[in-house]
């Protein structure tokens, strides 16, 4: 299943289909970055550059030499597969059993039908013996994969391995001859460096477009390890899996998605950085899969309200909402409410940064975690486990509602001891009703949630809840921190409280 903000790559049934989305997985493109020092220095029209600023020369007058050098390694990926068809009667509305068409729809509308699909993408050859890099979403439903070379030949490809979390795949073709190939860049591109896309937009064949690196470190919600390059070289459907090159013809990224209100390029594309891609590709080549590090915690953002509730000086770090029993973090003594601030002495700014760093280290590595508990900095040594196949060490990005700062007289909830509610567990307070306009509802508390702690204190009765809120007021806190168990797992919610008058 594709991420909801993405449209499928240029995949279509034999009879044709269309896909559109704000973000689109692209298909076949290669981006090439250029920064050659050719031409006269840039001079701003509105002012002379300060003498202390080094002004870069203009880009090359032509990209033809670099394109000639790399185009033989950029390939088109052609995929054939089968998928179950949609219910042909979806959208017809609910029919009464008395309706004369009910039995017809019931009989023929619920039988999945398989149909052939065809998709196109791009890729690039990274070795003379025929290893090819592309996107996972280009080949993930493939029964047959073919690679079309720049010289017109088409070769059958074998899928060596795929990694859904980074949307990368490694293929292999056998030609018997040394194939043209490209290398990974050794240096990261800077914002402002030239980029050129060479690929197969809309199935038109080899095409070239140019632009620059617009930003680094973009998180577009595609997965737990988002760290994209943003480029403005025009890339379109059919461009997914193509490479992004620097001025020397080395790969700096793998084109994956575009921001697209219309389905076509609007000058905002995203590429997986080479420093991420080359490690994933090496693992796929070696083992056919990627093994990632895992500590076994659910983590979430430290909001300013949560930071204030915990007595933290800043909102940096990753808040542990729930450690998994028996996981490395649990075995090392970490608890819900701890805020991880560094790994091996390197500061952690956000939950997503922690997830990427832990995953990249791989399993069986010994690490030192720095964390804050009850206002005091502590450390723990643990050995990373292996991230289970269907799980993600990721931040909880769930929207927890409005962030208003108005004080309220109460949480706006009705509660009962969880021990008295069947299936609610033996601890905490079960939310039986909630004011949709109250502070707790606005912050994400829902009916059916179980409040386990308030301000770090266990609560099992109304009196416990009232005392915890009063305690927060007496301490002068603007909000009180709830630890909540919900259908989605454990999380923290900071709810504002009204201060006593005078």
Secondary structure by P-SEA (a helix, b strand, c coil): cccccccccccccccbbbbbccccccccbbbbbbbcccccccccccccccccbbbbccccccaaaaaaaccccbbbbbbbbbbbbcccccccccccccccaaaaaaacccbbbbbbbbbbbbbbbccccbbbbbbccccccccbbbbbcccbbbbbbbbcccccccbbbbbbbbcccccccccccccccccccbbbbbcccccccbbbbbbcccccccccccccccbbbbbccccccccccbbbbccccccccccccccccccccccbbbbccaaaaaaaaaaaaaccbbbbbbcccccccccaaaaaaaccccccbbbbcccccccccccccccccbbbccccccccccaaaaaaaaaaacccccbbbbbccccbbbbbbbbbcccccccccccccccccccccccccccccccccccccccccccccccccccccccccccccccccccccccccccccaaaaaaaaaaaaaacccbbbbbcccccccbbbbbbbbcccc
